[in-house]
Amino acid sequence: MKNRQLVCTCLLLVTIIALSGCKMDTSKLIHSNKDKKEKFIKVEIVFTDGEKLVTYLKQLGLESDARVYVGGPSTNYYYDARGNVMGAFNYQRVLYIRLLPESESNSGDG
């Protein structure tokens, strides 16, 4: 009985040390990813060559999965209304990004 208590205490102590010592986000264990739905922002991207693109972005800055290359160019994904990746663009070529209301037509979508 005493050995069993000692083993359980050691196991509990190792578990507490492991969870407190690492940068593990324990809230992800409790909350499922299904509850967290990504929001997409409808935008019109105007490039330096005058080309326009009406599409959806996850956010207006660099995404966490975006790539920044040495020398400054960066690529970021753009999406359709359902969240499917449609392509990538380079922020170095972007003149400005205009927010669009969701009800505006999808002309120029691509």
N, CA, C and O atoms as CSV, one atom per row, in Angstrom:
chain,resi,resn,atom,element,x,y,z
A,1,MET,N,N,0.829,-1.201,0.000
A,1,MET,CA,C,0.000,0.000,0.000
A,1,MET,C,C,0.867,1.256,0.000
A,1,MET,O,O,0.571,2.223,-0.701
A,2,LYS,N,N,1.955,1.232,0.805
A,2,LYS,CA,C,2.824,2.397,0.901
A,2,LYS,C,C,3.572,2.617,-0.414
A,2,LYS,O,O,3.793,3.757,-0.824
A,3,ASN,N,N,3.961,1.516,-1.075
A,3,ASN,CA,C,4.625,1.631,-2.379
A,3,ASN,C,C,3.683,2.231,-3.416
A,3,ASN,O,O,4.106,3.034,-4.248
A,4,ARG,N,N,2.444,1.857,-3.373
A,4,ARG,CA,C,1.454,2.367,-4.326
A,4,ARG,C,C,1.252,3.877,-4.136
A,4,ARG,O,O,1.163,4.611,-5.120
A,5,GLN,N,N,1.179,4.339,-2.906
A,5,GLN,CA,C,1.047,5.763,-2.624
A,5,GLN,C,C,2.279,6.531,-3.095
A,5,GLN,O,O,2.172,7.638,-3.624
A,6,LEU,N,N,3.443,5.930,-2.897
A,6,LEU,CA,C,4.686,6.567,-3.317
A,6,LEU,C,C,4.739,6.686,-4.844
A,6,LEU,O,O,5.150,7.720,-5.371
A,7,VAL,N,N,4.330,5.649,-5.543
A,7,VAL,CA,C,4.318,5.671,-7.008
A,7,VAL,C,C,3.312,6.697,-7.512
A,7,VAL,O,O,3.623,7.460,-8.427
A,8,CYS,N,N,2.135,6.734,-6.947
A,8,CYS,CA,C,1.111,7.713,-7.357
A,8,CYS,C,C,1.567,9.134,-7.079
A,8,CYS,O,O,1.338,10.024,-7.898
A,9,THR,N,N,2.203,9.362,-5.948
A,9,THR,CA,C,2.705,10.694,-5.613
A,9,THR,C,C,3.803,11.118,-6.584
A,9,THR,O,O,3.817,12.258,-7.050
A,10,CYS,N,N,4.707,10.217,-6.883
A,10,CYS,CA,C,5.778,10.516,-7.855
A,10,CYS,C,C,5.201,10.801,-9.229
A,10,CYS,O,O,5.634,11.737,-9.901
A,11,LEU,N,N,4.245,10.020,-9.646
A,11,LEU,CA,C,3.610,10.219,-10.951
A,11,LEU,C,C,2.890,11.571,-11.008
A,11,LEU,O,O,2.976,12.286,-12.005
A,12,LEU,N,N,2.189,11.907,-9.939
A,12,LEU,CA,C,1.513,13.197,-9.874
A,12,LEU,C,C,2.518,14.347,-9.900
A,12,LEU,O,O,2.295,15.354,-10.572
A,13,LEU,N,N,3.605,14.198,-9.182
A,13,LEU,CA,C,4.641,15.231,-9.140
A,13,LEU,C,C,5.293,15.420,-10.511
A,13,LEU,O,O,5.516,16.556,-10.931
A,14,VAL,N,N,5.601,14.334,-11.211
A,14,VAL,CA,C,6.189,14.408,-12.549
A,14,VAL,C,C,5.206,15.063,-13.526
A,14,VAL,O,O,5.620,15.854,-14.374
A,15,THR,N,N,3.934,14.749,-13.420
A,15,THR,CA,C,2.919,15.343,-14.292
A,15,THR,C,C,2.807,16.847,-14.054
A,15,THR,O,O,2.735,17.616,-15.012
A,16,ILE,N,N,2.792,17.267,-12.818
A,16,ILE,CA,C,2.708,18.697,-12.497
A,16,ILE,C,C,3.934,19.439,-13.015
A,16,ILE,O,O,3.809,20.522,-13.589
A,17,ILE,N,N,5.108,18.868,-12.819
A,17,ILE,CA,C,6.343,19.504,-13.300
A,17,ILE,C,C,6.346,19.588,-14.821
A,17,ILE,O,O,6.736,20.610,-15.385
A,18,ALA,N,N,5.919,18.533,-15.480
A,18,ALA,CA,C,5.913,18.514,-16.952
A,18,ALA,C,C,4.939,19.547,-17.512
A,18,ALA,O,O,5.270,20.240,-18.474
A,19,LEU,N,N,3.756,19.661,-16.934
A,19,LEU,CA,C,2.764,20.605,-17.437
A,19,LEU,C,C,3.112,22.048,-17.117
A,19,LEU,O,O,2.820,22.943,-17.910
A,20,SER,N,N,3.721,22.283,-15.990
A,20,SER,CA,C,4.058,23.662,-15.634
A,20,SER,C,C,5.365,24.119,-16.269
A,20,SER,O,O,5.576,25.319,-16.443
A,21,GLY,N,N,6.232,23.200,-16.610
A,21,GLY,CA,C,7.536,23.562,-17.158
A,21,GLY,C,C,7.543,23.779,-18.656
A,21,GLY,O,O,8.434,24.456,-19.170
A,22,CYS,N,N,6.594,23.234,-19.362
A,22,CYS,CA,C,6.575,23.409,-20.812
A,22,CYS,C,C,5.553,24.475,-21.187
A,22,CYS,O,O,4.722,24.873,-20.371
A,23,LYS,N,N,5.629,24.923,-22.416
A,23,LYS,CA,C,4.720,25.975,-22.881
A,23,LYS,C,C,3.498,25.376,-23.575
A,23,LYS,O,O,3.055,25.869,-24.612
A,24,MET,N,N,2.977,24.335,-23.002
A,24,MET,CA,C,1.813,23.670,-23.574
A,24,MET,C,C,0.551,24.445,-23.231
A,24,MET,O,O,0.322,24.807,-22.077
A,25,ASP,N,N,-0.262,24.692,-24.249
A,25,ASP,CA,C,-1.524,25.391,-24.039
A,25,ASP,C,C,-2.582,24.354,-23.664
A,25,ASP,O,O,-3.159,23.699,-24.531
A,26,THR,N,N,-2.826,24.215,-22.365
A,26,THR,CA,C,-3.752,23.187,-21.892
A,26,THR,C,C,-5.205,23.503,-22.235
A,26,THR,O,O,-6.053,22.613,-22.171
A,27,SER,N,N,-5.510,24.745,-22.598
A,27,SER,CA,C,-6.888,25.080,-22.962
A,27,SER,C,C,-7.300,24.377,-24.254
A,27,SER,O,O,-8.488,24.155,-24.487
A,28,LYS,N,N,-6.328,24.026,-25.094
A,28,LYS,CA,C,-6.637,23.305,-26.327
A,28,LYS,C,C,-7.094,21.880,-26.053
A,28,LYS,O,O,-7.772,21.271,-26.881
A,29,LEU,N,N,-6.726,21.350,-24.899
A,29,LEU,CA,C,-7.167,20.009,-24.540
A,29,LEU,C,C,-8.653,19.984,-24.197
A,29,LEU,O,O,-9.338,18.986,-24.426
A,30,ILE,N,N,-9.138,21.085,-23.652
A,30,ILE,CA,C,-10.531,21.161,-23.212
A,30,ILE,C,C,-11.456,21.600,-24.345
A,30,ILE,O,O,-12.517,21.008,-24.544
A,31,HIS,N,N,-11.056,22.644,-25.096
A,31,HIS,CA,C,-11.889,23.198,-26.157
A,31,HIS,C,C,-11.513,22.566,-27.486
A,31,HIS,O,O,-10.334,22.458,-27.823
A,32,SER,N,N,-12.519,22.152,-28.233
A,32,SER,CA,C,-12.242,21.548,-29.531
A,32,SER,C,C,-12.019,22.627,-30.592
A,32,SER,O,O,-12.456,23.766,-30.430
A,33,ASN,N,N,-11.344,22.264,-31.663
A,33,ASN,CA,C,-11.094,23.197,-32.762
A,33,ASN,C,C,-12.349,23.459,-33.577
A,33,ASN,O,O,-12.409,24.442,-34.316
A,34,LYS,N,N,-13.351,22.601,-33.457
A,34,LYS,CA,C,-14.581,22.773,-34.222
A,34,LYS,C,C,-15.360,24.008,-33.763
A,34,LYS,O,O,-16.097,24.616,-34.539
A,35,ASP,N,N,-15.185,24.367,-32.494
A,35,ASP,CA,C,-15.873,25.546,-31.969
A,35,ASP,C,C,-15.300,26.835,-32.546
A,35,ASP,O,O,-15.990,27.854,-32.603
A,36,LYS,N,N,-14.070,26.794,-32.962
A,36,LYS,CA,C,-13.366,27.987,-33.437
A,36,LYS,C,C,-13.428,28.032,-34.960
A,36,LYS,O,O,-12.663,27.344,-35.637
A,37,LYS,N,N,-14.333,28.837,-35.495
A,37,LYS,CA,C,-14.491,28.959,-36.938
A,37,LYS,C,C,-13.744,30.196,-37.411
A,37,LYS,O,O,-13.876,31.275,-36.834
A,38,GLU,N,N,-12.962,30.027,-38.462
A,38,GLU,CA,C,-12.180,31.144,-38.980
A,38,GLU,C,C,-13.083,32.135,-39.703
A,38,GLU,O,O,-13.975,31.753,-40.459
A,39,LYS,N,N,-12.835,33.390,-39.456
A,39,LYS,CA,C,-13.559,34.467,-40.132
A,39,LYS,C,C,-12.712,34.956,-41.288
A,39,LYS,O,O,-11.499,35.113,-41.151
A,40,PHE,N,N,-13.337,35.195,-42.412
A,40,PHE,CA,C,-12.645,35.720,-43.579
A,40,PHE,C,C,-13.142,37.131,-43.868
A,40,PHE,O,O,-14.327,37.429,-43.717
A,41,ILE,N,N,-12.230,37.982,-44.280
A,41,ILE,CA,C,-12.536,39.374,-44.569
A,41,ILE,C,C,-12.575,39.556,-46.073
A,41,ILE,O,O,-11.603,39.241,-46.760
A,42,LYS,N,N,-13.699,40.065,-46.601
A,42,LYS,CA,C,-13.801,40.307,-48.033
A,42,LYS,C,C,-13.086,41.610,-48.361
A,42,LYS,O,O,-13.361,42.645,-47.754
A,43,VAL,N,N,-12.165,41.557,-49.326
A,43,VAL,CA,C,-11.339,42.720,-49.655
A,43,VAL,C,C,-11.158,42.848,-51.163
A,43,VAL,O,O,-11.382,41.909,-51.927
A,44,GLU,N,N,-10.747,44.039,-51.555
A,44,GLU,CA,C,-10.278,44.281,-52.913
A,44,GLU,C,C,-8.805,44.672,-52.789
A,44,GLU,O,O,-8.471,45.671,-52.151
A,45,ILE,N,N,-7.933,43.881,-53.401
A,45,ILE,CA,C,-6.505,44.157,-53.368
A,45,ILE,C,C,-6.134,44.862,-54.668
A,45,ILE,O,O,-6.411,44.350,-55.752
A,46,VAL,N,N,-5.514,46.019,-54.565
A,46,VAL,CA,C,-5.063,46.758,-55.739
A,46,VAL,C,C,-3.539,46.682,-55.751
A,46,VAL,O,O,-2.870,47.071,-54.794
A,47,PHE,N,N,-3.010,46.168,-56.865
A,47,PHE,CA,C,-1.568,45.986,-56.982
A,47,PHE,C,C,-0.925,47.197,-57.646
A,47,PHE,O,O,-1.618,48.040,-58.214
A,48,THR,N,N,0.389,47.283,-57.574
A,48,THR,CA,C,1.131,48.431,-58.105
A,48,THR,C,C,1.005,48.564,-59.620
A,48,THR,O,O,1.200,49.657,-60.153
A,49,ASP,N,N,0.685,47.478,-60.328
A,49,ASP,CA,C,0.511,47.548,-61.781
A,49,ASP,C,C,-0.931,47.880,-62.177
A,49,ASP,O,O,-1.267,47.845,-63.360
A,50,GLY,N,N,-1.793,48.206,-61.191
A,50,GLY,CA,C,-3.175,48.585,-61.469
A,50,GLY,C,C,-4.147,47.419,-61.470
A,50,GLY,O,O,-5.355,47.637,-61.564
A,51,GLU,N,N,-3.670,46.213,-61.369
A,51,GLU,CA,C,-4.533,45.027,-61.354
A,51,GLU,C,C,-5.307,44.976,-60.034
A,51,GLU,O,O,-4.767,45.304,-58.978
A,52,LYS,N,N,-6.586,44.558,-60.104
A,52,LYS,CA,C,-7.437,44.472,-58.909
A,52,LYS,C,C,-7.882,43.033,-58.713
A,52,LYS,O,O,-8.087,42.291,-59.673
A,53,LEU,N,N,-8.028,42.658,-57.454
A,53,LEU,CA,C,-8.438,41.307,-57.102
A,53,LEU,C,C,-9.420,41.390,-55.942
A,53,LEU,O,O,-9.089,41.900,-54.872
A,54,VAL,N,N,-10.643,40.881,-56.165
A,54,VAL,CA,C,-11.636,40.806,-55.089
A,54,VAL,C,C,-11.579,39.391,-54.535
A,54,VAL,O,O,-11.799,38.421,-55.261
A,55,THR,N,N,-11.286,39.279,-53.253
A,55,THR,CA,C,-11.076,37.969,-52.652
A,55,THR,C,C,-11.307,38.049,-51.141
A,55,THR,O,O,-11.804,39.057,-50.638
A,56,TYR,N,N,-10.950,37.003,-50.433
A,56,TYR,CA,C,-11.084,36.948,-48.984
A,56,TYR,C,C,-9.714,36.709,-48.362
A,56,TYR,O,O,-8.900,35.962,-48.903
A,57,LEU,N,N,-9.467,37.350,-47.220
A,57,LEU,CA,C,-8.240,37.166,-46.456
A,57,LEU,C,C,-8.594,36.740,-45.042
A,57,LEU,O,O,-9.672,37.070,-44.546
A,58,LYS,N,N,-7.695,36.009,-44.386
A,58,LYS,CA,C,-7.899,35.655,-42.983
A,58,LYS,C,C,-7.689,36.867,-42.092
A,58,LYS,O,O,-8.414,37.068,-41.118
A,59,GLN,N,N,-6.696,37.665,-42.432
A,59,GLN,CA,C,-6.395,38.879,-41.674
A,59,GLN,C,C,-5.685,39.854,-42.593
A,59,GLN,O,O,-5.238,39.477,-43.676
A,60,LEU,N,N,-5.579,41.105,-42.168
A,60,LEU,CA,C,-5.001,42.121,-43.032
A,60,LEU,C,C,-3.489,42.215,-42.917
A,60,LEU,O,O,-2.862,42.891,-43.732
A,61,GLY,N,N,-2.894,41.576,-41.955
A,61,GLY,CA,C,-1.443,41.535,-41.826
A,61,GLY,C,C,-0.914,40.218,-42.356
A,61,GLY,O,O,-1.628,39.478,-43.033
A,62,LEU,N,N,0.341,39.927,-42.046
A,62,LEU,CA,C,0.910,38.645,-42.432
A,62,LEU,C,C,0.273,37.546,-41.604
A,62,LEU,O,O,0.123,37.688,-40.390
A,63,GLU,N,N,-0.101,36.458,-42.247
A,63,GLU,CA,C,-0.683,35.328,-41.544
A,63,GLU,C,C,0.410,34.541,-40.846
A,63,GLU,O,O,1.591,34.706,-41.151
A,64,SER,N,N,0.027,33.698,-39.925
A,64,SER,CA,C,1.007,32.894,-39.206
A,64,SER,C,C,1.679,31.886,-40.133
A,64,SER,O,O,2.819,31.492,-39.886
A,65,ASP,N,N,0.995,31.461,-41.195
A,65,ASP,CA,C,1.594,30.509,-42.125
A,65,ASP,C,C,2.162,31.178,-43.381
A,65,ASP,O,O,2.493,30.495,-44.350
A,66,ALA,N,N,2.277,32.514,-43.369
A,66,ALA,CA,C,2.849,33.242,-44.508
A,66,ALA,C,C,4.367,33.089,-44.493
A,66,ALA,O,O,4.961,32.766,-43.465
A,67,ARG,N,N,4.979,33.325,-45.643
A,67,ARG,CA,C,6.434,33.232,-45.741
A,67,ARG,C,C,7.011,34.605,-46.050
A,67,ARG,O,O,6.521,35.319,-46.925
A,68,VAL,N,N,8.050,34.958,-45.324
A,68,VAL,CA,C,8.768,36.195,-45.583
A,68,VAL,C,C,10.170,35.796,-46.020
A,68,VAL,O,O,10.871,35.077,-45.308
A,69,TYR,N,N,10.568,36.263,-47.182
A,69,TYR,CA,C,11.856,35.892,-47.738
A,69,TYR,C,C,12.889,36.982,-47.478
A,69,TYR,O,O,12.540,38.142,-47.257
A,70,VAL,N,N,14.161,36.597,-47.506
A,70,VAL,CA,C,15.254,37.552,-47.321
A,70,VAL,C,C,15.168,38.601,-48.425
A,70,VAL,O,O,15.018,38.256,-49.597
A,71,GLY,N,N,15.260,39.858,-48.064
A,71,GLY,CA,C,15.164,40.933,-49.041
A,71,GLY,C,C,13.810,41.602,-49.031
A,71,GLY,O,O,13.629,42.616,-49.705
A,72,GLY,N,N,12.848,41.071,-48.290
A,72,GLY,CA,C,11.593,41.772,-48.121
A,72,GLY,C,C,10.354,41.155,-48.725
A,72,GLY,O,O,9.292,41.274,-48.115
A,73,PRO,N,N,10.402,40.499,-49.888
A,73,PRO,CA,C,9.157,39.984,-50.451
A,73,PRO,C,C,8.494,38.971,-49.516
A,73,PRO,O,O,9.171,38.227,-48.805
A,74,SER,N,N,7.188,38.955,-49.529
A,74,SER,CA,C,6.446,38.001,-48.714
A,74,SER,C,C,5.273,37.478,-49.522
A,74,SER,O,O,4.738,38.172,-50.386
A,75,THR,N,N,4.887,36.269,-49.236
A,75,THR,CA,C,3.707,35.709,-49.895
A,75,THR,C,C,2.652,35.428,-48.845
A,75,THR,O,O,2.953,35.045,-47.714
A,76,ASN,N,N,1.410,35.626,-49.248
A,76,ASN,CA,C,0.275,35.409,-48.370
A,76,ASN,C,C,-0.834,34.779,-49.200
A,76,ASN,O,O,-0.967,35.082,-50.386
A,77,TYR,N,N,-1.622,33.915,-48.597
A,77,TYR,CA,C,-2.689,33.236,-49.334
A,77,TYR,C,C,-3.955,34.077,-49.388
A,77,TYR,O,O,-4.235,34.857,-48.477
A,78,TYR,N,N,-4.720,33.911,-50.470
A,78,TYR,CA,C,-6.068,34.471,-50.522
A,78,TYR,C,C,-7.040,33.335,-50.786
A,78,TYR,O,O,-6.668,32.296,-51.332
A,79,TYR,N,N,-8.306,33.546,-50.388
A,79,TYR,CA,C,-9.292,32.468,-50.302
A,79,TYR,C,C,-10.573,32.828,-51.033
A,79,TYR,O,O,-10.825,33.993,-51.340
A,80,ASP,N,N,-11.387,31.796,-51.309
A,80,ASP,CA,C,-12.737,32.041,-51.799
A,80,ASP,C,C,-13.660,32.174,-50.585
A,80,ASP,O,O,-13.191,32.109,-49.449
A,81,ALA,N,N,-14.944,32.356,-50.806
A,81,ALA,CA,C,-15.896,32.587,-49.716
A,81,ALA,C,C,-16.009,31.399,-48.766
A,81,ALA,O,O,-16.383,31.577,-47.606
A,82,ARG,N,N,-15.695,30.194,-49.231
A,82,ARG,CA,C,-15.787,29.000,-48.389
A,82,ARG,C,C,-14.494,28.679,-47.644
A,82,ARG,O,O,-14.441,27.717,-46.878
A,83,GLY,N,N,-13.441,29.488,-47.868
A,83,GLY,CA,C,-12.183,29.271,-47.162
A,83,GLY,C,C,-11.185,28.416,-47.900
A,83,GLY,O,O,-10.164,28.030,-47.330
A,84,ASN,N,N,-11.456,28.105,-49.172
A,84,ASN,CA,C,-10.497,27.325,-49.958
A,84,ASN,C,C,-9.408,28.251,-50.492
A,84,ASN,O,O,-9.700,29.354,-50.955
A,85,VAL,N,N,-8.165,27.809,-50.429
A,85,VAL,CA,C,-7.052,28.610,-50.937
A,85,VAL,C,C,-7.171,28.731,-52.454
A,85,VAL,O,O,-7.269,27.730,-53.164
A,86,MET,N,N,-7.161,29.971,-52.938
A,86,MET,CA,C,-7.274,30.223,-54.378
A,86,MET,C,C,-5.923,30.569,-54.998
A,86,MET,O,O,-5.723,30.369,-56.196
A,87,GLY,N,N,-5.004,31.082,-54.200
A,87,GLY,CA,C,-3.693,31.448,-54.707
A,87,GLY,C,C,-2.911,32.200,-53.641
A,87,GLY,O,O,-3.267,32.203,-52.463
A,88,ALA,N,N,-1.831,32.839,-54.092
A,88,ALA,CA,C,-0.984,33.608,-53.186
A,88,ALA,C,C,-0.633,34.935,-53.842
A,88,ALA,O,O,-0.613,35.045,-55.068
A,89,PHE,N,N,-0.361,35.933,-53.028
A,89,PHE,CA,C,0.065,37.227,-53.542
A,89,PHE,C,C,1.256,37.713,-52.735
A,89,PHE,O,O,1.526,37.226,-51.638
A,90,ASN,N,N,1.962,38.685,-53.303
A,90,ASN,CA,C,3.161,39.227,-52.690
A,90,ASN,C,C,2.846,40.618,-52.160
A,90,ASN,O,O,2.439,41.490,-52.928
A,91,TYR,N,N,3.026,40.841,-50.862
A,91,TYR,CA,C,2.728,42.146,-50.267
A,91,TYR,C,C,3.595,43.263,-50.835
A,91,TYR,O,O,3.229,44.435,-50.751
A,92,GLN,N,N,4.742,42.911,-51.413
A,92,GLN,CA,C,5.616,43.931,-51.989
A,92,GLN,C,C,4.947,44.612,-53.189
A,92,GLN,O,O,5.248,45.767,-53.487
A,93,ARG,N,N,4.039,43.903,-53.880
A,93,ARG,CA,C,3.348,44.445,-55.049
A,93,ARG,C,C,2.008,45.095,-54.713
A,93,ARG,O,O,1.357,45.633,-55.609
A,94,VAL,N,N,1.574,45.064,-53.452
A,94,VAL,CA,C,0.263,45.593,-53.067
A,94,VAL,C,C,0.347,47.104,-52.880
A,94,VAL,O,O,1.182,47.601,-52.125
A,95,LEU,N,N,-0.529,47.829,-53.578
A,95,LEU,CA,C,-0.626,49.276,-53.415
A,95,LEU,C,C,-1.501,49.593,-52.200
A,95,LEU,O,O,-1.101,50.353,-51.318
A,96,TYR,N,N,-2.716,48.994,-52.164
A,96,TYR,CA,C,-3.576,49.118,-50.990
A,96,TYR,C,C,-4.593,47.994,-50.992
A,96,TYR,O,O,-4.804,47.323,-52.003
A,97,ILE,N,N,-5.227,47.801,-49.830
A,97,ILE,CA,C,-6.281,46.800,-49.656
A,97,ILE,C,C,-7.505,47.528,-49.129
A,97,ILE,O,O,-7.439,48.226,-48.116
A,98,ARG,N,N,-8.635,47.358,-49.832
A,98,ARG,CA,C,-9.879,48.017,-49.435
A,98,ARG,C,C,-10.842,46.964,-48.897
A,98,ARG,O,O,-11.050,45.925,-49.524
A,99,LEU,N,N,-11.426,47.236,-47.737
A,99,LEU,CA,C,-12.428,46.336,-47.152
A,99,LEU,C,C,-13.734,46.474,-47.921
A,99,LEU,O,O,-14.152,47.584,-48.250
A,100,LEU,N,N,-14.374,45.351,-48.205
A,100,LEU,CA,C,-15.647,45.351,-48.923
A,100,LEU,C,C,-16.741,44.793,-48.033
A,100,LEU,O,O,-16.489,43.899,-47.224
A,101,PRO,N,N,-17.960,45.313,-48.173
A,101,PRO,CA,C,-19.083,44.692,-47.458
A,101,PRO,C,C,-19.357,43.316,-48.052
A,101,PRO,O,O,-19.117,43.088,-49.238
A,102,GLU,N,N,-19.846,42.425,-47.250
A,102,GLU,CA,C,-20.082,41.037,-47.682
A,102,GLU,C,C,-21.081,40.941,-48.818
A,102,GLU,O,O,-21.015,39.991,-49.598
A,103,SER,N,N,-22.015,41.895,-48.945
A,103,SER,CA,C,-23.082,41.816,-49.950
A,103,SER,C,C,-22.628,42.298,-51.325
A,103,SER,O,O,-23.350,42.099,-52.302
A,104,GLU,N,N,-21.444,42.933,-51.434
A,104,GLU,CA,C,-20.975,43.448,-52.721
A,104,GLU,C,C,-20.711,42.283,-53.678
A,104,GLU,O,O,-20.312,41.200,-53.250
A,105,SER,N,N,-20.938,42.513,-54.977
A,105,SER,CA,C,-20.797,41.451,-55.969
A,105,SER,C,C,-19.368,40.958,-56.050
A,105,SER,O,O,-18.439,41.671,-55.670
A,106,ASN,N,N,-19.185,39.736,-56.543
A,106,ASN,CA,C,-17.876,39.110,-56.623
A,106,ASN,C,C,-17.206,39.373,-57.967
A,106,ASN,O,O,-16.413,38.539,-58.405
A,107,SER,N,N,-17.478,40.478,-58.638
A,107,SER,CA,C,-16.838,40.754,-59.907
A,107,SER,C,C,-15.348,40.914,-59.689
A,107,SER,O,O,-14.909,41.592,-58.760
A,108,GLY,N,N,-14.567,40.273,-60.567
A,108,GLY,CA,C,-13.118,40.321,-60.439
A,108,GLY,C,C,-12.579,39.259,-59.512
A,108,GLY,O,O,-11.385,39.243,-59.211
A,109,ASP,N,N,-13.450,38.361,-59.051
A,109,ASP,CA,C,-13.008,37.290,-58.146
A,109,ASP,C,C,-12.075,36.365,-58.914
A,109,ASP,O,O,-12.343,36.034,-60.069
A,110,GLY,N,N,-11.001,35.953,-58.295
A,110,GLY,CA,C,-10.130,35.055,-59.011
A,110,GLY,C,C,-9.112,34.544,-58.182
A,110,GLY,O,O,-8.280,33.760,-58.637
